[in-house]
């Protein structure tokens, strides 16, 4: 049965890195029997310029019909002055909410070839393999009331609301425990229960849910300590599960342990296993159009798509192995370049992965 992939290049470096991921999809289709059809649409700033909305109804409709969505990145300084509902990031948030993508999986895996590129000593990060499970459709990013108001004395006050129901907490906890069963059987739940009542409930519900997974070890950690432990002894973690905002921050921190944020893919899944796949690094407008962006996180996002939404685990492993082979060849984009390696651009890196896939 042919499955549908919606391609959303987005803004900044998005079109460049997505083009290389599409090369990989086309190679899998031509040489490895992948039965998919693709369609392109606009999101983010590009959609605002073309249609006056960061998430046109046509794009959301196509996303709902697709088995998987591949997203590049959204945003750029040219849109920062827009009213908040029109900003590119609202397109991303709208996709997450509209597709009910509540579970964000962000693996932080250090390829051995990149141990020297990590911001930490190789002996601290060698063998690193962490999965951060981030709740994606609740918490302070979506909570209401929110806004900026003017007080009677003329001062302005900004406010956001951190809110979670126990159902939202329980379903993301189950994703983390199920993932841990396929890995090292350890879950660390990250919260700020000593200060925030909302995350006190988080800790209680995660603990209750753990009773259904007696084969998985559960620990708890305050978010400030977790941030410190990620740079002190990151290999202590197997699966980390946390709130929307904490997960956003911790996963970017974990990215630097792997050598570059340009190496980290992500999957955002709904209850049916359909998902949106994207690199975690953003639109990088400072290097957009220069052909130097690292496409490997986007290509590895395709591997996650193959594994989680398209039921093609063998092809996912092929893509991951091809990335490893290219790194073995010493090819590096600028963000991971090191003495003794050969620096290449976005397209050349994508072509190298495709060549490895063909063999």
C-alpha positions in Angstrom: 0.0 0.0 0.0 1.4 3.4 -1.0 1.7 5.9 1.9 1.7 9.6 1.7 4.4 12.0 2.9 3.8 15.7 3.0 7.0 17.8 2.5 7.1 21.2 4.2 10.4 22.9 3.5 9.6 26.0 5.4 12.0 28.9 5.9 15.7 29.7 6.2 17.8 26.6 5.6 14.7 24.5 5.5 14.4 24.2 1.7 18.1 23.3 1.5 18.2 20.5 4.0 14.8 19.1 3.0 16.0 18.9 -0.6 18.7 16.5 0.6 16.2 14.4 2.6 14.0 14.2 -0.5 17.0 12.8 -2.4 17.2 10.0 0.2 13.4 9.3 -0.1 13.7 9.2 -3.9 16.6 6.8 -3.6 14.7 4.5 -1.3 11.8 4.6 -3.7 13.9 3.9 -6.7 16.3 1.3 -5.4 14.8 -0.2 -2.2 11.1 -0.5 -2.9 9.8 2.2 -0.7 6.1 2.7 -1.7 5.4 6.3 -1.0 4.1 9.4 -2.8 5.1 12.9 -1.8 3.5 16.3 -2.0 4.9 19.7 -1.1 3.1 22.6 0.7 4.0 25.9 2.5 4.3 26.6 6.2 5.8 29.3 8.3 7.1 32.6 6.9 6.9 31.3 3.3 3.2 30.5 3.8 2.6 33.9 5.3 4.2 35.6 2.3 2.2 33.5 -0.2 -1.1 33.1 1.6 -1.2 35.6 4.5 -1.1 32.8 7.1 1.7 30.7 8.7 -0.5 27.6 8.4 -2.9 27.8 5.5 -6.0 25.6 5.8 -4.9 23.8 2.6 -1.6 22.8 4.3 -3.3 21.6 7.5 -5.7 19.5 5.4 -2.9 17.9 3.5 -1.0 17.2 6.7 -4.1 15.5 8.2 -4.4 13.3 5.1 -0.7 12.3 5.1 0.8 9.3 6.9 3.8 11.4 7.8 5.0 15.0 7.5 8.6 16.0 6.9 9.3 19.6 8.0 12.5 21.7 7.5 12.3 24.7 9.7 10.3 27.9 10.2 11.1 31.4 11.2 13.4 34.3 10.5 14.0 37.9 11.6 12.0 39.4 8.8 8.8 38.2 10.4 9.6 39.1 14.1 7.6 42.3 13.9 4.4 40.5 12.9 1.5 40.1 15.3 2.0 36.9 17.2 -0.8 34.9 15.4 0.9 35.6 12.0 4.5 34.7 13.0 6.0 31.6 11.4 6.3 29.7 14.7 2.5 29.7 14.9 2.4 27.5 11.9 4.6 24.9 13.7 2.4 25.1 16.9 -0.7 24.9 14.8 0.5 21.7 13.1 1.3 20.1 16.5 -2.1 21.0 17.9 -4.0 20.3 14.7 -2.5 16.8 14.3 -2.6 16.1 18.0 1.2 15.4 18.1 1.5 15.1 21.8 4.7 13.0 22.0 8.0 14.4 20.8 10.9 12.0 20.6 14.4 13.5 20.5 17.3 11.1 20.5 20.7 12.4 21.4 23.2 9.8 20.0 26.9 10.5 19.6 28.3 8.9 16.5 31.8 7.6 17.5 33.3 9.5 14.5 32.2 12.8 16.1 33.5 12.3 19.7 36.1 15.0 19.2 33.4 17.5 18.0 31.4 17.2 21.2 31.7 20.2 23.6 32.6 17.7 26.4 35.6 15.4 26.7 35.4 12.2 24.6 35.6 10.0 27.6 32.5 11.7 29.1 30.3 11.3 26.0 31.6 8.2 24.2 28.7 5.8 23.7 26.1 8.5 24.5 22.5 7.4 23.7 19.7 9.3 25.3 16.1 9.6 24.3 14.3 12.7 25.5 10.5 12.3 25.5 8.9 15.8 25.5 5.2 16.5 26.0 4.4 18.7 23.0 0.8 19.9 23.0 0.3 21.1 26.6 2.1 23.1 29.2 3.1 26.7 29.2 3.3 27.0 25.4 -0.4 26.4 25.1 -1.9 27.3 28.5 -4.4 30.0 28.9 -4.8 32.8 30.0 -1.8 34.3 28.3 -0.8 37.7 27.0 0.5 41.2 27.8 -1.8 43.6 29.6 -1.5 47.2 30.9 -2.1 47.7 34.6 -4.1 50.6 36.0 -0.9 52.4 36.8 0.3 52.1 33.2 2.9 49.4 33.7 2.8 46.4 31.4 2.6 42.9 32.6 3.2 39.7 30.6 1.7 36.3 31.8 1.6 32.7 30.6 -0.1 29.7 32.3 1.5 26.4 33.0 -1.2 23.8 33.1 -1.4 20.0 32.7 -4.3 17.5 33.2 -3.4 14.1 34.6 -4.5 12.5 31.3 -2.0 14.6 29.4 0.8 13.5 31.9 -0.2 9.9 31.9 -0.2 9.5 28.1 3.3 11.0 27.7 4.6 8.9 30.6 3.3 5.8 28.9 5.2 6.7 25.7 8.4 7.1 27.8 8.0 3.8 29.6 7.2 1.9 26.4 10.3 3.4 24.8 12.4 2.4 27.8 11.3 -1.2 27.4 12.9 -1.2 24.0 16.1 0.4 25.4 17.8 0.3 28.8 14.6 0.1 30.9 15.3 3.3 32.8 13.1 6.5 32.9 14.1 9.7 34.5 11.2 12.1 34.9 12.2 15.8 35.0 10.1 18.4 36.8 10.3 21.3 39.3 7.9 19.8 41.8 9.6 21.6 44.7 8.3 25.0 43.3 5.5 24.4 40.7 2.3 22.7 41.8 1.6 21.7 38.2 4.8 19.6 38.1 4.1 18.3 41.5 1.0 16.7 39.9 3.4 15.6 37.0 5.5 13.7 39.5 2.6 12.1 41.2 1.0 10.9 37.9 4.3 9.6 36.5 4.8 7.7 39.7 1.3 6.2 39.5 1.9 5.2 35.8 5.2 3.5 36.7 3.2 0.8 38.6 2.1 -0.6 35.2 5.8 -1.0 34.2 7.5 -2.9 37.1 10.3 -3.8 34.7 11.3 -0.2 34.2 13.3 1.7 36.8 11.9 5.2 37.5 13.8 8.1 39.0 12.9 11.8 39.4 15.1 14.9 39.0 14.5 18.6 39.2 15.1 20.4 35.9 18.0 22.5 37.2 19.8 19.5 38.4 19.0 17.6 35.2 20.6 20.4 33.2 23.7 20.2 35.3 23.8 16.3 35.1 23.6 16.4 31.3 27.0 18.1 31.1 28.5 16.4 34.2 27.6 12.7 33.5 25.2 12.4 30.6 25.5 8.7 30.2 23.6 8.1 33.4 20.4 8.8 31.4 18.5 6.4 29.2 15.0 7.9 28.7 14.1 11.3 30.0 10.5 12.4 30.1 9.5 16.0 30.8 7.2 18.9 30.1 7.0 20.9 26.9 9.2 23.8 28.0 11.7 21.8 29.9 12.0 19.3 27.0 12.6 22.1 24.6 15.5 23.4 26.6 17.1 20.1 27.7 17.0 18.6 24.2 18.9 21.6 22.8 21.5 21.2 25.6 21.8 17.5 24.8 22.3 18.3 21.2 25.7 19.9 21.9 26.9 16.7 23.6 26.6 15.0 20.2 28.9 17.4 18.4 26.4 19.6 16.7 22.7 20.5 16.8 22.8 19.7 13.1 22.9 16.0 13.9 19.7 15.7 15.9 16.4 14.5 14.4 13.1 14.4 16.1 9.7 12.7 15.8 6.4 14.2 16.9 3.7 11.5 17.2 0.0 11.3 17.8 -1.9 8.4 19.3 -2.2 6.6 16.0 1.5 6.7 15.2 1.2 9.3 12.5 3.9 12.0 12.9 5.8 15.0 11.9 9.6 14.7 11.5 12.0 17.5 11.7 15.6 18.4 12.7 15.6 20.3 16.0 18.0 23.1 15.0 15.7 25.7 13.5 15.9 27.9 10.4 19.5 29.3 10.9 18.8 32.4 8.8 22.5 33.5 9.2 23.6 30.7 6.8 20.5 30.3 4.7 21.2 30.2 1.0 24.9 29.5 1.4 24.8 25.8 0.9 26.7 25.0 4.1 23.9 23.7 6.4 24.2 20.2 7.8 21.4 18.0 6.3 22.1 15.0 8.4 19.6 15.7 11.2 16.9 16.0 8.5 18.1 12.8 6.8 18.1 11.1 10.2 14.5 12.4 10.7 13.6 10.5 7.6 15.0 7.4 9.3 12.7 8.1 12.3 9.8 8.5 9.9 10.6 5.1 8.3 10.7 3.5 11.7 7.7 5.1 13.5 5.1 6.0 10.8 5.9 4.0 7.7 6.7 0.7 9.3 10.0 0.3 7.5 12.5 -0.4 10.2 15.0 -2.1 7.8 15.1 0.9 5.6 15.5 3.1 8.7 18.6 1.1 9.6 19.9 1.5 6.1 19.7 5.3 6.2 21.4 5.4 9.6 24.1 3.1 8.4 24.6 5.3 5.3 25.1 8.3 7.5 27.6 6.4 9.6 29.5 5.4 6.4 29.7 9.0 5.2 31.1 10.1 8.5 33.6 7.2 8.3 34.7 8.7 4.9 35.7 11.8 6.8 33.1 14.1 5.2 31.9 16.9 7.4 29.8 20.0 7.0 31.2 23.2 8.7 29.5 22.6 12.0 31.2 19.3 12.6 34.5 19.8 10.7 37.7 18.9 12.4 41.4 18.5 11.5 41.9 15.5 9.2 38.3 15.7 7.8 37.1 17.1 4.5 34.6 19.9 4.7 31.7 19.7 2.2 28.5 21.6 1.6 24.9 20.7 2.1 24.3 19.1 -1.4 27.6 17.2 -1.4 26.8 15.7 2.0 23.3 14.6 0.8 24.8 13.1 -2.4 27.2 11.1 -0.3 24.5 9.6 1.8 22.5 8.7 -1.3 25.7 7.1 -2.8 26.1 5.1 0.4 22.5 4.0 0.2 22.9 2.8 -3.4 25.7 0.5 -2.4 
